[in-house]
């Protein structure tokens, strides 16, 4: 009998024994994930932001190709104390947007209406806002709040851009309390040494693609990566 009392048609005793062993590991993983989440929530506030960064934003509709307005970091909080900001790898010197970021944002777009019930969410890229929004129209990103950081040092300061201008995928979390904005979290797994055969997995928790593939016998594939389009 399985740990849960479940059995499936024609399963073998070998399958059930291995599946029960796997479940024990899955339960331990769940416990560890909760422990890490608790440690993250318990972090003290990080450093105060050095300036109230000014971004460019478009109109409320992606079909509006003319509206461009300035918005400050402090204005992104609204009535919620926390801001989640994803660094989209789409700088002005690349021909196309990052396929990996794009695949992740395809999924995040659908979840954005739910996420923003609890926290603020923005996507920030270095390209001009019109270019970012053109890509968003192609992908159907109708729920993501898109910002351009082309006119400030936000990406450099918060490690989504290197000194030579290369873009880095990353997510920053900020908190605003008592009129002050402080940094809270960044996925430093990206900079940690990878164990053999592992990707950084720094934002796996928010990326359905890899989580679904990890459930299959084939897994992620050693060399497979998402593309902007498939023939």
N, C-alpha and C positions, 0 to 999 in steps of 0.2 A: 504494500500500500504506500502511496506517495505521502510526502510530508503534509500535503493539503487534502489528501483523499481523492485527488483527481487521477483518472486513467483515461487513455485515449485508445480508440479502436486498434487492436492488433499490435499494440506496443510490446516490445520484448522486455524480459526481466533485466537485461543489460541496459536497455534504454532507460528504464525506470530508475535503476540504481545510479546511473550517471546523471540523470535529470535531478534526482534528489540531492546528490552531491553539489550540483550546480546551484540549486536553490539555496543551499546553505551559504554558498559564496555570495549569491545575490542579496540575501538578507544582510550579510555582513557588509556588503558594499553600500546598501541602503543606509545602514547605521552610520557608516563612515561619512557618507555624503551629508547626512544630517549634522554630524559633528563638525564637519568643515564649514557648513552653512552657518552654524551657531558661532564658530570662531570668527567668521567673516562679519557677521552682524555685530559682534562684540568689539570690533576694531574701534580704537579711539578716532576722533576726527583727525584727518591729515592736515597738511599745510594749507593756509589760506591762499586763495588764488591771487596771483600778482597783479591782475588787472581785470576790469569788467569788459571782457573781450566783446568786440562788435563783429557780428556776422551779417551776411546778406541772406535774405529769404525771399522767395517768390510769393505769388498770390495763392489764394486758397484753392484754386483749381489748377491742375497741371496743364490745362488748355490755355491758361493765361500766360502768354509768353512775354508780356511787357512789364508787369509789376515787379519791381525790386525794392525792397525796403530793408532798412537797417534794424537789427535787433540785438540787444545786449544779453550777455550771459545771464545777468540777474533777472531779465525779463522772461527767461525760459522756464522759470519755476512756477509761475502762476500761483495756484492755491495749494500746491504740494511742496514739501520740503526737500524732495530728492529729485535729481536729474540723472538719467542714464544717457550717455552720449557715445554712439558708436563711430569710430574713425573709419570711414569708407575709403578704400584705396583707389582713388580716382583723381590723380593729380593732373595739372594742366599739360604736362609733358609726355603723357602716355596716349597712345592712339585709342585704346578702349578701356573701359572700366574693368576692374579685377573680377574674373569669373567666380572666384571663391567667395569674395565679399557679396557679389551679386546673388549667388545661390543662397547664401545665408539670409540676405535681406529680402529675397523672394518670400521666404517663410516668415520672417519677422513682420513683414507688411501685414500679413493676415492676422497676426496676433496683436498688432499694435492697438486696436480698439480695446482689447482686454487689458493689456499691460498698462495703458494710460488711465485705467480706473484707479490704479494704485500708485503710479509714479509717472514722472515726465520722461519722454523718450524723444531723442533727436538723432539724426544721422548727419555727420559733418564730413565734408570732403574739401580738398584744396582747389578743385576746379571752379571756374565761374559758375554762378548759380544757374544760369541758363543751360549750361552744358549738363549739369547734374540733373536738372529737371527733364531735359530731353531724354536722358537715359531712363529716368523714372517713368516717363510716358511709355517708352518701349516695353518696360517690364510690367506696367500696370500697377505701380506702387501708389495707390491712392490714399493710404493711411499713414505713411511715414512723413514726419516733419523733417524737411531737408534744409540744410544750411551750408553756406560756403564760408570757408575760413581763409579764402585767398588773400584777405587784407589784414590778417593778424598772425600772431605766433602761437596760436593755440595748439596746433598739431605738433610743433617742435617742443613746446613746453610740456605737453602731456603724452609724449612718446608715441605718436602716430605718424611721425615723420623723422627721418634721420638727418644728420648734418648736411648730407649731400642732396637732400630733397627727395629721397626715396620714401615711399609711403609704407606704413606699417599698420596691419590690422590690429585694432585694440578697442576696448570699451572702457570708458571712464565713468565713475559714479561720483557725483558731487552732492553735498548737502548744504542747505542754507538755513542758518539758525541765527536769530538775533541780528539780522541784517548783514551777516557775514557768510561768505561762500567758502567752503573748504572741500578739498579733495578727500574722497573716502576710499576708493578702490580702483585698481587697474590690474589686468590679468598678467601678472609677472611670470606666469608659466611660459610665456612666449620667449623670455630671455633665459629660462632655466635650461640646463644641459639635458638633451633628450636621451632617454635610454634607447638601446638598439632597437630599431624597427618602429619607433614611436614618433608621431607628429607632436607638435607642441600641445595640441588639444586645449588651448587656452580659452576658447569660447565654445567648446563642444556642448556645454550645458544648454545653450540657446539655439542650437543648430539641429533641426530635425533630421536633416539628410544623413549625417553620420550615425545618429542614434538608431535610425531605422536600419541602416545597412549593417550595424553591429549585431542585429538580431538574426541575420541570415548566415547560412553555411559559408557563403563566399566572402562575407565581411566587406570591408571598405575597398579592398584591393590595394596592392602595394603601390601601384603607379597611377591608378585612376583618379582623375580630378574632374569636377564639374566644368562645363563649358557654357559660354553665353548662348549657344544655339546648337541643336543636334540635327543632323541630316535625316 
